[in-house]
Amino acid sequence: MTPQQRAELSAKAMMAEDRASPWLGISLDGVGPGTAEMSLVVEAHHCNGHHVCHGGYIFTLADTAFAFACNSYNQASLAHQNSITFCAPGQIGDHLIARAVEVTRAGRSGVYDVTVSNQDGTVVALMRGNSRTIKGTNFDEEAAEAVQGNFSGEEQDG
């Protein structure tokens, strides 16, 4: 299994169990080893009393991209600590894109930077997340490899 396949299967497994992201309007747009991209279109129900996107939703978008990036190795990982800086407001109709990139990963710890930008490239927020792996995986790799092997064999025979 390639690292890209592992990242995609991890994301698929996580998305299948994720109730919050779809409900909030967050979509998974891409994933790779140590990376993820998620997006959200700001709607009225995402806005606070100042008529801009509530910081909690922006943080949730960034945190979700971070989660998919740090879980891309099929090792269950959780946030250990996150910090965010809000740089510009998100407006109704904005297409916010969170791009998470691994900075370093060693042992059970990882550090990821997430940039949230709007459709014009304006940086809305910067987040740094620290992850910690725990026991478990997102999917059964042996079963996935067996299925892949079966498909590979069918393709070669056919």
C-alpha positions as CSV (number, residue, x, y, z in Angstrom):
1,M,0.0,0.0,0.0
2,T,1.4,3.4,-0.9
3,P,1.5,6.3,1.5
4,Q,-1.1,8.1,-0.6
5,Q,-3.5,5.1,-0.5
6,R,-3.0,4.8,3.3
7,A,-3.9,8.5,3.7
8,E,-6.9,8.2,1.5
9,L,-8.2,5.1,3.3
10,S,-7.6,6.8,6.6
11,A,-9.6,9.8,5.5
12,K,-12.4,7.6,4.1
13,A,-12.6,5.7,7.4
14,M,-12.6,8.9,9.5
15,M,-15.2,10.7,7.3
16,A,-17.5,7.6,7.6
17,E,-17.7,8.2,11.3
18,D,-17.5,12.0,11.4
19,R,-20.9,13.5,12.3
20,A,-19.8,17.1,13.0
21,S,-18.1,18.0,9.7
22,P,-20.9,17.3,7.3
23,W,-23.4,18.8,9.6
24,L,-21.4,22.0,9.8
25,G,-20.9,22.1,6.0
26,I,-17.2,21.1,6.1
27,S,-16.0,19.0,3.1
28,L,-12.8,17.0,2.6
29,D,-11.2,18.3,-0.6
30,G,-7.8,16.4,-0.5
31,V,-5.5,14.4,1.7
32,G,-2.0,13.0,1.4
33,P,0.7,11.8,3.8
34,G,0.8,14.5,6.5
35,T,-1.5,16.9,4.6
36,A,-5.2,17.6,4.3
37,E,-7.4,20.2,2.7
38,M,-10.9,21.0,4.0
39,S,-13.4,23.7,3.0
40,L,-16.5,25.5,4.2
41,V,-18.8,28.0,2.6
42,V,-19.7,30.6,5.2
43,E,-23.5,30.8,5.5
44,A,-25.6,33.1,7.8
45,H,-25.9,30.4,10.5
46,H,-22.0,30.5,10.8
47,C,-22.0,34.2,11.6
48,N,-21.9,35.9,15.0
49,G,-23.4,39.2,16.2
50,H,-20.9,41.2,14.1
51,H,-22.1,39.4,10.9
52,V,-18.8,37.7,10.3
53,C,-18.0,34.0,10.6
54,H,-17.8,33.0,14.2
55,G,-14.2,32.2,15.2
56,G,-15.3,28.8,16.6
57,Y,-16.3,27.7,13.1
58,I,-13.0,28.8,11.6
59,F,-11.2,27.0,14.4
60,T,-13.3,23.9,13.8
61,L,-12.4,24.0,10.1
62,A,-8.7,24.3,10.8
63,D,-8.8,21.7,13.6
64,T,-10.6,19.3,11.2
65,A,-7.9,19.7,8.5
66,F,-5.3,19.2,11.2
67,A,-7.0,16.0,12.3
68,F,-7.1,14.5,8.8
69,A,-3.5,15.4,8.2
70,C,-2.2,13.8,11.5
71,N,-4.3,10.7,11.0
72,S,-3.1,10.2,7.4
73,Y,-0.6,7.5,8.5
74,N,-3.4,5.2,9.8
75,Q,-2.2,5.7,13.4
76,A,-5.1,7.1,15.6
77,S,-4.0,10.6,16.6
78,L,-5.6,13.3,18.7
79,A,-5.0,16.9,19.3
80,H,-2.6,17.5,22.2
81,Q,-2.6,21.3,21.9
82,N,-3.7,23.9,19.3
83,S,-3.3,27.6,19.0
84,I,-4.9,29.9,16.4
85,T,-4.4,33.5,15.3
86,F,-7.3,35.1,13.5
87,C,-6.0,37.4,10.7
88,A,-9.1,38.6,8.8
89,P,-12.9,38.0,9.1
90,G,-14.7,35.4,7.1
91,Q,-17.8,36.9,5.3
92,I,-21.1,35.3,4.3
93,G,-20.5,33.6,1.0
94,D,-16.7,33.2,1.5
95,H,-15.3,29.8,0.5
96,L,-12.8,29.1,3.3
97,I,-10.1,26.6,2.6
98,A,-8.0,25.1,5.4
99,R,-4.7,23.5,4.3
100,A,-2.8,21.5,6.9
101,V,0.8,20.6,6.5
102,E,3.0,18.5,8.7
103,V,6.0,20.4,10.1
104,T,7.5,17.4,12.0
105,R,6.6,14.0,13.3
106,A,8.7,12.0,15.8
107,G,7.7,9.2,18.1
108,R,4.1,9.8,19.2
109,S,4.2,13.6,18.6
110,G,3.6,15.7,15.5
111,V,3.4,19.4,14.7
112,Y,1.2,20.7,11.9
113,D,0.6,24.2,10.5
114,V,-2.8,25.1,9.1
115,T,-3.6,28.1,6.9
116,V,-7.2,29.1,6.5
117,S,-7.7,31.3,3.4
118,N,-10.7,32.6,1.5
119,Q,-11.4,32.2,-2.2
120,D,-9.3,35.3,-2.9
121,G,-6.2,33.9,-1.1
122,T,-6.7,36.3,1.9
123,V,-5.4,34.5,5.0
124,V,-8.2,34.3,7.5
125,A,-6.4,32.3,10.3
126,L,-3.2,30.5,11.1
127,M,-3.3,27.5,13.4
128,R,-0.5,25.3,14.8
129,G,-1.6,21.9,16.1
130,N,0.3,19.4,18.1
131,S,-0.8,15.8,17.8
132,R,-0.3,12.7,19.9
133,T,-0.8,9.2,18.6
134,I,-2.8,6.8,20.7
135,K,-3.5,3.1,20.5
136,G,-5.5,2.0,17.4
137,T,-5.8,2.6,13.7
138,N,-8.4,4.2,11.5
139,F,-8.8,1.1,9.3
140,D,-7.6,-2.5,9.1
141,E,-4.6,-2.4,6.8
142,E,-4.4,-6.2,6.4
143,A,-8.0,-6.4,5.2
144,A,-7.5,-3.4,2.9
145,E,-4.4,-5.0,1.4
146,A,-6.1,-8.3,0.9
147,V,-9.0,-6.5,-1.0
148,Q,-6.4,-4.6,-3.1
149,G,-4.6,-7.9,-3.9
150,N,-7.9,-9.4,-5.0
151,F,-8.6,-6.5,-7.3
152,S,-5.0,-6.6,-8.7
153,G,-5.3,-10.3,-9.5
154,E,-8.6,-9.8,-11.2
155,E,-7.2,-7.0,-13.4
156,Q,-4.2,-9.1,-14.4
157,D,-6.3,-12.2,-15.3
158,G,-9.0,-10.2,-17.2
